Amino acid sequence: MSINDVLTTIDNNLDAATDRLMEFLRIPSISTDPTYKADCDKAADWLVADLKSIGVDAKKCPTPGHPMVMGEVGAENTDKPHLLFYGHYDVQPVDPLDLWNSPPFDPALEETPNGTVIRGRGSSDDKGQLMTFVEACRAWAQVHGSFPCRITFFFEGEEESGSPSLIPFLKEHAEALKADVALICDTSMVSRGVPSIASQLRGMLKEEFTLVGPKIDLHSGHYGGPGLNPLREISKLIASFHDDETGAVAVEGFYEGVHEVPADILRQWQNCGFDEKDYLDNAGYTVAHGEKAYSTLEQQWARPTLEINGLWGGYQGAGTKTVIPSEAHCKITCRLVGDMDPAALRAKLRKHVEDRLPTDTKVVWDLDLDGSPAYVIDTTRTEFEAARGALTEEWDREAVFSGMGGSIPVAGYFKSILGMDAMLVGFANDDDAIHSPNEKYDLESFHKGTRSWARILDALSK
Amino acid sequence: MSINDVLTTIDNNLDAATDRLMEFLRIPSISTDPTYKADCDKAADWLVADLKSIGVDAKKCPTPGHPMVMGEVGAENTDKPHLLFYGHYDVQPVDPLDLWNSPPFDPALEETPNGTVIRGRGSSDDKGQLMTFVEACRAWAQVHGSFPCRITFFFEGEEESGSPSLIPFLKEHAEALKADVALICDTSMVSRGVPSIASQLRGMLKEEFTLVGPKIDLHSGHYGGPGLNPLREISKLIASFHDDETGAVAVEGFYEGVHEVPADILRQWQNCGFDEKDYLDNAGYTVAHGEKAYSTLEQQWARPTLEINGLWGGYQGAGTKTVIPSEAHCKITCRLVGDMDPAALRAKLRKHVEDRLPTDTKVVWDLDLDGSPAYVIDTTRTEFEAARGALTEEWDREAVFSGMGGSIPVAGYFKSILGMDAMLVGFANDDDAIHSPNEKYDLESFHKGTRSWARILDALSK
């Protein structure tokens, strides 16, 4: 029997596969908010049951946080490569809820100018992508009654909340998890219809601080004038993070460890099918707003950033409150590239703020936030060429090695803790609105993504 | 019978008066939040019943918003001045609730280093102050079986939410409300134990805007770098409102209509008993943070301000969300002095923001917010000297004509709409934490405030 039988089975079972995904999407497994702890557990149980239904020996593994799901199959194929597949079943929070056009956890198929989409939180990040691999395995097993090689399934429930349990878990289960290569489906295509394998990922540093001013909220009539206002002061601090002339981050030493992109890689990127206009349009931008000295693609893939993800203080309710609040709050994430060291960067960022603290204020840092370095992948391995060929066949368009603006810390941990390279193949599109209201996943991504994995499994097990 | 009988009655009835105030404070009449509409109505009913209990012909008057309370008594005293007493029964919101040491609407007496205080939202602003006058009338009526002069009671329920119904109501009921002079008890003493009559009030301009950037919330991995971040941009706008060198507001034309304080008034202020250190200590400040060229008292009483009262955007929940939000929000109030024109100032403020809007952003202004000019009171009228004498007797300390940092728009409307001067006498202290968690009113303010009004009524009706 040939790969075509598997592909045909995938085509014939698309409706059933979509229904399974919908069921999975209905579980509100928001990992960052303790309110949803039971739902994260439920999502893990759902995965265990689904893996068992295709003959995988799967189990839920407890952690101090949300459980991991592990499963293994095809160990008899000792002459074939051992693959580990990673995905995450947790999803982002849904606020602002009022901007959703349909309930985030009541997924539905929807017709759009770009074709049919699966609408709902997690449809793209990462439940839909995760299921492309599971559905490929299901079809393979259905056609062959077996699996092409030894496959270890590894699903996490804390990816959207900093993966606090991941490193200890990897260390504890190193033997079971160490495979020849890890497959990860949590990335997007460079452009619609352009199959992409990520060759480098940005790292991430998380920070949060509270600027404390007066000892109580004050009346802006009694104290307006002589009173220091933390909202004004935190705004000045945030404004000081960037140089408006160059668009560069102005924190001293921020760019230590950043390398320019080699000319040959830059040339590849220039021809990778990235549609700058489309990328900017998706966000409602007419121009790129980052470092003026770099192209939009470099700004996204190869340059570090400092972003404010949350900012709040004072009165947010209806009407007016004439208050000078005692505190202001700010959430920050930095994207890291090259050899930037998260710990060193954290120190520089804190120094930048502490050097600028006005009289009568203090800063309180959140001490529970982590960081991870950037990761450049060795794409010279034979598996990468095989996968590139399989993707090129499926999409009828040459697959590319792309950069990545996002951070997939697990890929770095696979390398540093298990000595295992990761191959990141994803089918998301830039307009999927992941982490945003109205998240969606193209039905084409789900369908051809599943077919792509079948072809990759075939290529890697030949 | 002499004034002393009235003062003795007040002393003897202090406990009962305090119980009545407690009952009034238990009604959560937050006017700015629609959730509490019924409670505002309940507070109005409570006042009507309490006025009736001392023989005042009182009634609740509906408005498009919260009701007004009106009452009249003593019309037979045609040879005496006609006084109007104004206060407001609505209170500020209570957030942040977690900073309260006791439930804001479960008032209680509490011993402190500065003596006994009445703790609870509205105890100082303005229910406690309002009741000082009502209790003085109660004692007077009890002793004399009548009232010293014609008194019109006028209580509002929208003072903390911009008084939307006030101007039309004043115009509609001009005849009933027009008296010889208005008495208002909603201000504080220059310093603990220094009886004060406000001689000028700052005006207020309210603004709120939303800065709109990308058309949806974005993933800070996909768009961090090229993406414009509204939280960073609104911070730059807020930082641009002031000149950090001088501490002055940097909005072009902001100071048009502002006059320097005359030397003789400045001399009065220098000797008015204002305790700068105490004032700054109450807020946890070691220095004044306003315009460097002016004294702390001038900054508070005689200089205009631009304050940020609320600032928010992006993720505020537990953990991290790697988002570039599509919007950022900001609430602003300006305090006005001299001849500053609210409408002209609004135009300048909006121009300042609109002139600085970055590419790919737009600003949306709240169009429902009002403004009121500053108000300088004619303190040469005989009533002011009479009241000053009465206060000096009660507090055994010369009463002063003080400035005011706050805004009491109604005083300006009494003048502009009814041609009636207002005399503002209040007994609050700067550490009352009005508009803040743990608001309190000194029992001494309540007791001696009541005695003060009895003396003022006596002096004004001689």
Interface residues (C-beta under 8 A of the other chain):
Chain A: T32 D33 P34 Q92 P93 D95 P96 L99 S161 G162 S188 R202 M204 K206 E208 G213 P214 K215 I216 D217 L218 H219 S220 G221 H222 Y223 G224 G225 P226 G227 L228 N229 L231 R232 I234 S235 K236 I238 A239 F241 H242 D244 Y279 L280 A283 G284 Y285 T286 V287 A288 H289 G290 E291 T296 Q299 Q300 R303 T305 E307 I308 N309 G310 L311 W312 G313 G314 Y315 Q316 G317 A318 G319 T320 K321 T322 V323 I324 P325 A328 H329 K331 T333 R335 P358 T359 D360 L369 M404 G405 G406 S407 D430 A433 I434 H435 S436 P437 N438
Chain B: T32 D33 P34 Q92 P93 D95 P96 L99 S161 G162 S188 R202 M204 K206 E208 G213 P214 K215 I216 D217 L218 H219 S220 G221 H222 Y223 G224 G225 P226 G227 L228 N229 L231 R232 I234 S235 K236 I238 A239 F241 H242 D244 Y279 L280 A283 G284 Y285 T286 V287 A288 H289 G290 E291 T296 Q299 Q300 R303 T305 E307 I308 N309 G310 L311 W312 G313 G314 Y315 Q316 G317 A318 G319 T320 K321 T322 V323 I324 P325 A328 H329 K331 T333 R335 P358 T359 D360 L369 M404 G405 G406 S407 D430 A433 I434 H435 S436 P437 N438
